[in-house]
Amino acid sequence: MLIILKRKSAILSIAAFIVFASIIVIAAIVPHQSFICTAGEEEGQQEKYIKWVDFSIPYAAMEKAMNLDIKSYGSDHHYYWIEILSYLAAKYYGHYSKYKAKDMDALVQKLKDGQTITSLTTGMKLYSYYYEAYTSVLGGYLGEYEIEVPKKDNPSEKELVKKYGLKVFSPIAKGYSFGHYDDFGDSRSYGYKRVHLGHDLVTGVGTPVVAVETGYVEALGWNQYGGWRIGIRSFDGKRYYYYAHLRKDHPYQKDLAVGDLVKAGDVIGYVGMTGYSTKENVNNIKTPHLHFGIQLIFNEVQKDGTNQIWVDCYNIVKLLQKSRSAVVKNSETKEFTRAYDITLPELD
């Protein structure tokens, strides 16, 4: 009987892997309409939403588009990075392996000459899909904000400075190094065979973990696979950030609770080795690291359903290294907190 159960488990694992692999292959060759799902048909509704996103924009393209957006902000020609990236995705039919910097330069020149993104994308069937998909990933990343900085004449004091740019932060606090590589899709075997739907940042136990984006704590507690973990939903509801394998005994910032508002750059927890155990507060991970994941949600049925969308965030993490939240340690409580506060328009 045991042998039969093991064979059934193996067959199910293989089947699950084949389904995942098939989706990836199909995503590369089937028009985007195949990845639009219709909900509520049983009630006569026709709510359509995206059910698959292959986020494969290279770091060089994201960085270049972001810098164009930031440098042109407030000018007569403001180049919106998501529009630029979506245009190129439509041009390449989603195959960003074809990316060339000169293609972005050519687009910017057309915009500078007076053409609009609307006129340039007329007839581009894929543009609207990529614009919605990429906005769901990057929509909360650039904008106006105010942040504390040391005063020039008295560095021991702080002052608020208005800025436009990245208003999100690396998940690892400033001053703490980490190692990582593009491990999205790698195999995992604990519990059952599956693929890795996140990104591992290898660093020391106790390293402060910060909130990437402002949002609300949606999940907090023990998970058999992720150990002590935190889930935070962005303001627009499109992004769910997952931070896992947090520290044994002291995984979270003191008093953090479900429903709390956290600001981008706030310390929310500490790196550890917990997880891979049905028993709580157990270190069963061999190498201390932060498992960081980004789930996209176009419809609430996707949040905990079978058609979840997790994106490869390796290049996103590389981009976020341009924005690191400095932290300070309280010698009495041993808790870390952010060194410089941030004020965001969406919090008004």
One Martini backbone bead per residue (centre of mass of N, CA, C, O) as a GRO file, in nm:
protein
  348
    1MET     BB    1   0.058   0.062  -0.021
    2LEU     BB    2   0.300   0.258   0.004
    3ILE     BB    3   0.395   0.231  -0.288
    4ILE     BB    4   0.139   0.341  -0.420
    5LEU     BB    5   0.145   0.622  -0.287
    6LYS     BB    6   0.420   0.706  -0.400
    7ARG     BB    7   0.338   0.686  -0.697
    8LYS     BB    8   0.111   0.893  -0.685
    9SER     BB    9   0.285   1.130  -0.589
   10ALA     BB   10   0.478   1.130  -0.832
   11ILE     BB   11   0.264   1.174  -1.050
   12LEU     BB   12   0.159   1.446  -0.939
   13SER     BB   13   0.428   1.598  -0.951
   14ILE     BB   14   0.476   1.567  -1.255
   15ALA     BB   15   0.211   1.698  -1.344
   16ALA     BB   16   0.259   1.976  -1.216
   17PHE     BB   17   0.518   2.041  -1.375
   18ILE     BB   18   0.398   2.020  -1.661
   19VAL     BB   19   0.193   2.246  -1.631
   20PHE     BB   20   0.390   2.475  -1.570
   21ALA     BB   21   0.565   2.441  -1.825
   22SER     BB   22   0.334   2.481  -2.030
   23ILE     BB   23   0.262   2.769  -1.956
   24ILE     BB   24   0.533   2.894  -2.033
   25VAL     BB   25   0.531   2.813  -2.330
   26ILE     BB   26   0.258   2.937  -2.408
   27ALA     BB   27   0.326   3.233  -2.324
   28ALA     BB   28   0.536   3.265  -2.571
   29ILE     BB   29   0.302   3.198  -2.822
   30VAL     BB   30   0.044   3.323  -2.710
   31PRO     BB   31  -0.177   3.536  -2.713
   32HIS     BB   32  -0.294   3.745  -2.462
   33GLN     BB   33  -0.598   3.657  -2.465
   34SER     BB   34  -0.536   3.374  -2.319
   35PHE     BB   35  -0.480   3.565  -2.035
   36ILE     BB   36  -0.793   3.611  -2.016
   37CYS     BB   37  -1.038   3.623  -1.767
   38THR     BB   38  -1.370   3.512  -1.686
   39ALA     BB   39  -1.605   3.645  -1.457
   40GLY     BB   40  -1.938   3.581  -1.353
   41GLU     BB   41  -2.118   3.411  -1.560
   42GLU     BB   42  -2.339   3.292  -1.363
   43GLU     BB   43  -2.447   3.616  -1.329
   44GLY     BB   44  -2.399   3.770  -1.616
   45GLN     BB   45  -2.112   3.840  -1.611
   46GLN     BB   46  -1.799   4.022  -1.767
   47GLU     BB   47  -1.526   3.982  -1.602
   48LYS     BB   48  -1.206   4.084  -1.690
   49TYR     BB   49  -0.882   3.919  -1.642
   50ILE     BB   50  -0.570   3.859  -1.562
   51LYS     BB   51  -0.379   3.524  -1.556
   52TRP     BB   52  -0.096   3.624  -1.697
   53VAL     BB   53   0.262   3.693  -1.616
   54ASP     BB   54   0.568   3.775  -1.793
   55PHE     BB   55   0.837   3.902  -1.614
   56SER     BB   56   1.123   3.996  -1.846
   57ILE     BB   57   1.262   4.253  -1.772
   58PRO     BB   58   1.545   4.396  -1.793
   59TYR     BB   59   1.740   4.591  -1.608
   60ALA     BB   60   1.838   4.794  -1.825
   61ALA     BB   61   1.551   4.882  -1.911
   62MET     BB   62   1.440   4.978  -1.639
   63GLU     BB   63   1.660   5.186  -1.573
   64LYS     BB   64   1.634   5.364  -1.824
   65ALA     BB   65   1.331   5.431  -1.798
   66MET     BB   66   1.344   5.550  -1.514
   67ASN     BB   67   1.546   5.782  -1.575
   68LEU     BB   68   1.369   5.921  -1.784
   69ASP     BB   69   1.138   5.985  -1.595
   70ILE     BB   70   1.288   6.146  -1.375
   71LYS     BB   71   1.437   6.362  -1.562
   72SER     BB   72   1.146   6.455  -1.705
   73TYR     BB   73   1.020   6.565  -1.467
   74GLY     BB   74   0.842   6.871  -1.527
   75SER     BB   75   0.843   6.869  -1.821
   76ASP     BB   76   0.725   6.877  -2.146
   77HIS     BB   77   0.875   6.579  -2.147
   78HIS     BB   78   0.723   6.308  -2.009
   79TYR     BB   79   0.854   5.984  -1.946
   80TYR     BB   80   0.687   5.691  -1.911
   81TRP     BB   81   0.805   5.390  -1.819
   82ILE     BB   82   0.560   5.200  -1.870
   83GLU     BB   83   0.512   5.287  -2.161
   84ILE     BB   84   0.786   5.209  -2.272
   85LEU     BB   85   0.786   4.906  -2.185
   86SER     BB   86   0.517   4.834  -2.334
   87TYR     BB   87   0.597   4.905  -2.619
   88LEU     BB   88   0.836   4.705  -2.640
   89ALA     BB   89   0.673   4.450  -2.582
   90ALA     BB   90   0.490   4.478  -2.832
   91LYS     BB   91   0.722   4.481  -3.038
   92TYR     BB   92   0.838   4.189  -2.918
   93TYR     BB   93   0.607   4.000  -2.821
   94GLY     BB   94   0.750   3.964  -2.516
   95HIS     BB   95   1.061   3.950  -2.623
   96TYR     BB   96   1.318   4.082  -2.432
   97SER     BB   97   1.570   3.952  -2.577
   98LYS     BB   98   1.551   4.197  -2.805
   99TYR     BB   99   1.676   4.412  -2.655
  100LYS     BB  100   1.747   4.766  -2.731
  101ALA     BB  101   1.845   5.079  -2.661
  102LYS     BB  102   1.774   5.207  -2.942
  103ASP     BB  103   1.468   5.162  -2.921
  104MET     BB  104   1.422   5.363  -2.691
  105ASP     BB  105   1.548   5.608  -2.829
  106ALA     BB  106   1.348   5.616  -3.067
  107LEU     BB  107   1.095   5.664  -2.900
  108VAL     BB  108   1.184   5.927  -2.759
  109GLN     BB  109   1.219   6.089  -3.021
  110LYS     BB  110   0.922   6.078  -3.107
  111LEU     BB  111   0.816   6.223  -2.854
  112LYS     BB  112   0.992   6.479  -2.893
  113ASP     BB  113   0.854   6.535  -3.189
  114GLY     BB  114   0.521   6.492  -3.091
  115GLN     BB  115   0.446   6.225  -3.036
  116THR     BB  116   0.232   5.974  -2.914
  117ILE     BB  117   0.152   5.689  -2.751
  118THR     BB  118  -0.123   5.658  -2.887
  119SER     BB  119  -0.029   5.675  -3.186
  120LEU     BB  120   0.201   5.452  -3.166
  121THR     BB  121  -0.023   5.217  -3.057
  122THR     BB  122  -0.180   5.202  -3.298
  123GLY     BB  123  -0.238   4.856  -3.362
  124MET     BB  124  -0.134   4.749  -3.086
  125LYS     BB  125  -0.260   4.472  -2.939
  126LEU     BB  126  -0.050   4.440  -2.680
  127TYR     BB  127  -0.029   4.704  -2.516
  128SER     BB  128  -0.267   4.698  -2.308
  129TYR     BB  129  -0.169   4.446  -2.165
  130TYR     BB  130   0.116   4.544  -2.077
  131TYR     BB  131   0.026   4.793  -1.925
  132GLU     BB  132  -0.139   4.645  -1.709
  133ALA     BB  133   0.078   4.445  -1.616
  134TYR     BB  134   0.308   4.657  -1.543
  135THR     BB  135   0.136   4.825  -1.348
  136SER     BB  136   0.100   4.592  -1.141
  137VAL     BB  137   0.411   4.596  -1.072
  138LEU     BB  138   0.507   4.935  -1.102
  139GLY     BB  139   0.282   5.152  -1.010
  140GLY     BB  140   0.423   5.221  -0.701
  141TYR     BB  141   0.734   5.327  -0.751
  142LEU     BB  142   0.670   5.607  -0.875
  143GLY     BB  143   0.705   5.943  -0.722
  144GLU     BB  144   0.599   6.145  -0.490
  145TYR     BB  145   0.794   6.274  -0.204
  146GLU     BB  146   0.895   6.272   0.143
  147ILE     BB  147   1.223   6.302   0.306
  148GLU     BB  148   1.451   6.244   0.531
  149VAL     BB  149   1.741   6.449   0.608
  150PRO     BB  150   2.030   6.572   0.664
  151LYS     BB  151   2.155   6.850   0.762
  152LYS     BB  152   2.405   7.039   0.638
  153ASP     BB  153   2.464   7.223   0.908
  154ASN     BB  154   2.315   6.960   1.083
  155PRO     BB  155   2.333   6.618   1.084
  156SER     BB  156   2.168   6.563   1.361
  157GLU     BB  157   1.950   6.676   1.183
  158LYS     BB  158   1.625   6.704   1.026
  159GLU     BB  159   1.472   6.708   0.689
  160LEU     BB  160   1.239   6.776   0.450
  161VAL     BB  161   1.229   6.634   0.114
  162LYS     BB  162   1.150   6.678  -0.210
  163LYS     BB  163   1.052   6.412  -0.442
  164TYR     BB  164   1.134   6.215  -0.744
  165GLY     BB  165   1.080   5.856  -0.748
  166LEU     BB  166   1.170   5.617  -0.558
  167LYS     BB  167   0.914   5.483  -0.310
  168VAL     BB  168   1.094   5.234  -0.268
  169PHE     BB  169   1.245   4.928  -0.125
  170SER     BB  170   1.456   4.730  -0.013
  171PRO     BB  171   1.425   4.439   0.184
  172ILE     BB  172   1.714   4.531   0.264
  173ALA     BB  173   1.889   4.698   0.463
  174LYS     BB  174   2.102   4.930   0.510
  175GLY     BB  175   2.432   4.780   0.547
  176TYR     BB  176   2.330   4.501   0.417
  177SER     BB  177   2.430   4.221   0.285
  178PHE     BB  178   2.372   4.020  -0.023
  179GLY     BB  179   2.276   3.723  -0.192
  180HIS     BB  180   2.200   3.656  -0.550
  181TYR     BB  181   1.977   3.489  -0.784
  182ASP     BB  182   1.801   3.348  -1.050
  183ASP     BB  183   1.551   3.128  -0.886
  184PHE     BB  184   1.313   3.121  -1.060
  185GLY     BB  185   1.181   2.786  -1.091
  186ASP     BB  186   1.303   2.623  -0.902
  187SER     BB  187   1.336   2.347  -0.724
  188ARG     BB  188   1.121   2.176  -0.484
  189SER     BB  189   1.069   1.914  -0.208
  190TYR     BB  190   0.913   1.999   0.021
  191GLY     BB  191   0.635   1.782   0.054
  192TYR     BB  192   0.668   1.870  -0.263
  193LYS     BB  193   0.694   1.904  -0.588
  194ARG     BB  194   0.830   2.226  -0.698
  195VAL     BB  195   0.836   2.564  -0.759
  196HIS     BB  196   0.999   2.867  -0.736
  197LEU     BB  197   0.799   3.175  -0.637
  198GLY     BB  198   1.075   3.335  -0.576
  199HIS     BB  199   1.332   3.518  -0.377
  200ASP     BB  200   1.662   3.476  -0.263
  201LEU     BB  201   1.823   3.633   0.028
  202VAL     BB  202   2.145   3.613   0.138
  203THR     BB  203   2.187   3.630   0.496
  204GLY     BB  204   2.184   3.719   0.812
  205VAL     BB  205   2.085   3.674   1.113
  206GLY     BB  206   1.885   3.967   1.187
  207THR     BB  207   1.828   4.105   0.943
  208PRO     BB  208   1.667   4.369   0.833
  209VAL     BB  209   1.331   4.398   0.731
  210VAL     BB  210   1.161   4.569   0.469
  211ALA     BB  211   0.928   4.753   0.326
  212VAL     BB  212   0.880   4.813   0.001
  213GLU     BB  213   0.572   4.890   0.036
  214THR     BB  214   0.295   5.045   0.089
  215GLY     BB  215   0.065   4.897   0.340
  216TYR     BB  216  -0.104   4.600   0.443
  217VAL     BB  217  -0.138   4.367   0.676
  218GLU     BB  218  -0.249   4.026   0.585
  219ALA     BB  219  -0.008   3.846   0.708
  220LEU     BB  220   0.059   3.646   1.015
  221GLY     BB  221   0.289   3.381   1.077
  222TRP     BB  222   0.259   3.042   1.032
  223ASN     BB  223   0.433   2.837   0.786
  224GLN     BB  224   0.542   2.543   0.679
  225TYR     BB  225   0.725   2.670   0.442
  226GLY     BB  226   0.790   2.985   0.559
  227GLY     BB  227   0.726   3.012   0.836
  228TRP     BB  228   0.788   3.302   0.933
  229ARG     BB  229   0.545   3.546   0.809
  230ILE     BB  230   0.474   3.812   0.563
  231GLY     BB  231   0.184   3.999   0.440
  232ILE     BB  232   0.161   4.262   0.185
  233ARG     BB  233  -0.063   4.510   0.070
  234SER     BB  234  -0.125   4.723  -0.152
  235PHE     BB  235  -0.324   4.991  -0.203
  236ASP     BB  236  -0.435   4.879  -0.494
  237GLY     BB  237  -0.420   4.543  -0.461
  238LYS     BB  238  -0.201   4.415  -0.677
  239ARG     BB  239   0.016   4.365  -0.440
  240TYR     BB  240   0.189   4.081  -0.289
  241TYR     BB  241   0.399   4.059  -0.013
  242TYR     BB  242   0.655   3.806   0.060
  243TYR     BB  243   0.790   3.714   0.387
  244ALA     BB  244   1.035   3.461   0.470
  245HIS     BB  245   1.216   3.298   0.717
  246LEU     BB  246   1.209   3.407   0.992
  247ARG     BB  247   1.299   3.455   1.302
  248LYS     BB  248   1.352   3.302   1.578
  249ASP     BB  249   1.139   3.431   1.842
  250HIS     BB  250   1.206   3.714   1.642
  251PRO     BB  251   1.047   3.799   1.352
  252TYR     BB  252   0.918   4.076   1.446
  253GLN     BB  253   0.801   4.362   1.490
  254LYS     BB  254   0.687   4.514   1.741
  255ASP     BB  255   0.330   4.494   1.729
  256LEU     BB  256   0.273   4.353   1.483
  257ALA     BB  257  -0.030   4.349   1.273
  258VAL     BB  258  -0.308   4.278   1.142
  259GLY     BB  259  -0.390   4.582   0.954
  260ASP     BB  260  -0.144   4.730   0.938
  261LEU     BB  261   0.035   5.010   0.866
  262VAL     BB  262   0.296   5.034   0.621
  263LYS     BB  263   0.591   5.175   0.525
  264ALA     BB  264   0.817   5.241   0.319
  265GLY     BB  265   1.104   5.123   0.508
  266ASP     BB  266   0.999   4.962   0.722
  267VAL     BB  267   1.041   4.766   0.989
  268ILE     BB  268   0.917   4.411   1.009
  269GLY     BB  269   1.187   4.224   1.036
  270TYR     BB  270   1.383   3.905   1.044
  271VAL     BB  271   1.619   3.710   0.955
  272GLY     BB  272   1.620   3.346   0.895
  273MET     BB  273   1.534   2.962   0.936
  274THR     BB  274   1.239   2.914   0.900
  275GLY     BB  275   1.077   2.605   0.834
  276TYR     BB  276   0.986   2.304   0.723
  277SER     BB  277   0.733   2.285   0.940
  278THR     BB  278   0.461   2.196   1.151
  279LYS     BB  279   0.626   2.328   1.364
  280GLU     BB  280   0.672   2.588   1.549
  281ASN     BB  281   0.966   2.753   1.573
  282VAL     BB  282   1.156   2.625   1.333
  283ASN     BB  283   1.475   2.527   1.225
  284ASN     BB  284   1.493   2.404   0.863
  285ILE     BB  285   1.703   2.593   0.737
  286LYS     BB  286   2.024   2.597   0.624
  287THR     BB  287   2.005   2.896   0.500
  288PRO     BB  288   2.009   3.214   0.560
  289HIS     BB  289   1.702   3.379   0.447
  290LEU     BB  290   1.506   3.565   0.218
  291HIS     BB  291   1.184   3.522   0.116
  292PHE     BB  292   1.079   3.682  -0.190
  293GLY     BB  293   0.749   3.794  -0.299
  294ILE     BB  294   0.531   3.850  -0.598
  295GLN     BB  295   0.188   3.909  -0.621
  296LEU     BB  296  -0.073   3.913  -0.853
  297ILE     BB  297  -0.397   4.105  -0.848
  298PHE     BB  298  -0.701   4.124  -1.046
  299ASN     BB  299  -0.852   3.909  -0.863
  300GLU     BB  300  -0.956   3.768  -0.567
  301VAL     BB  301  -0.951   3.467  -0.672
  302GLN     BB  302  -0.624   3.468  -0.690
  303LYS     BB  303  -0.498   3.481  -0.410
  304ASP     BB  304  -0.591   3.153  -0.313
  305GLY     BB  305  -0.579   3.012  -0.570
  306THR     BB  306  -0.479   2.825  -0.861
  307ASN     BB  307  -0.418   3.121  -1.028
  308GLN     BB  308  -0.147   3.229  -0.950
  309ILE     BB  309   0.071   3.531  -0.960
  310TRP     BB  310   0.415   3.499  -0.998
  311VAL     BB  311   0.712   3.689  -1.007
  312ASP     BB  312   1.009   3.773  -1.132
  313CYS     BB  313   1.229   3.965  -0.890
  314TYR     BB  314   1.532   4.005  -0.951
  315ASN     BB  315   1.537   4.284  -1.109
  316ILE     BB  316   1.385   4.437  -0.894
  317VAL     BB  317   1.596   4.408  -0.668
  318LYS     BB  318   1.818   4.555  -0.822
  319LEU     BB  319   1.663   4.824  -0.836
  320LEU     BB  320   1.615   4.855  -0.517
  321GLN     BB  321   1.921   4.916  -0.446
  322LYS     BB  322   1.876   5.233  -0.495
  323SER     BB  323   1.680   5.178  -0.229
  324ARG     BB  324   1.777   5.230   0.105
  325SER     BB  325   1.702   5.164   0.442
  326ALA     BB  326   1.783   5.317   0.713
  327VAL     BB  327   1.899   5.201   1.039
  328VAL     BB  328   1.819   5.163   1.393
  329LYS     BB  329   1.924   5.076   1.726
  330ASN     BB  330   1.787   4.971   2.021
  331SER     BB  331   1.958   4.906   2.312
  332GLU     BB  332   1.709   4.798   2.480
  333THR     BB  333   1.509   4.640   2.268
  334LYS     BB  334   1.666   4.557   1.985
  335GLU     BB  335   1.532   4.733   1.786
  336PHE     BB  336   1.449   4.826   1.461
  337THR     BB  337   1.456   5.139   1.280
  338ARG     BB  338   1.406   5.389   1.100
  339ALA     BB  339   1.590   5.687   1.026
  340TYR     BB  340   1.392   5.785   0.778
  341ASP     BB  341   1.124   5.940   0.699
  342ILE     BB  342   0.806   5.919   0.517
  343THR     BB  343   0.605   6.100   0.271
  344LEU     BB  344   0.280   6.033   0.128
  345PRO     BB  345   0.012   6.117  -0.063
  346GLU     BB  346  -0.166   5.850   0.003
  347LEU     BB  347  -0.175   5.935   0.328
  348ASP     BB  348  -0.372   6.199   0.324
   0.00000   0.00000   0.00000
